[in-house]
Amino acid sequence: MPVNLCAEIADLTTTYEGFNDVSLTEKLRELHGLEICQELAAGANEKPPAAR
């Protein structure tokens, strides 16, 4: 996947923080024209591990 697309998805996941994978995928498809799979949206939506 192109780096710029990864960055765009990462930015948009902060806009839709709290959305589940299905809702996030639908928003990215409907409002932003990003045809991505639910699994990709799920990965982008994961929180990084907390720092120790």
N, C-alpha and C positions, 0 to 999 in steps of 0.2 A: 504494500500500500504506500502511496506517495507520502512523504514526510509532511507536506503542507495539508494533506487531508487528515492525517493523524492529529496535527495541531488544531485544525478546525473542529474536529470532533471533541478533542479535549477541552477546548474553550466552550463549546456548546454544552458539554455535560455540566459545567459549573452553572450555566444559565438554568438548566433543568435539574438542578440538584434535588434529590428526594424522589425523582421519578423512578419507577421500577423499569426493568429492562424493556418490557413490551411498550410501555408508554413512551420511553425515551426513543426507542426505535421508530415509533409512529411519528413523533414530533420531528425527528431528524429527516424522515422521508417526506412528510407532508409540508412542513414549513421551510425546509432548507434544501430539498431536492437531493438528499444524500441517500442513495440506495445501499444501505448497509444491512447486514444480517443482525439478528437479535444477539447472537453470541459476541459480535464485535462491540455492540453497544454495551453489553454487560461488562466486557473487559475494560472499556473506557470509563465506565461508571464506578469501578472499584476504587475504594479508598486505599491509599498507600498505608503500609503498617506504621503504627505510632513509633516515634523515636523513643529510645530507651534512655 
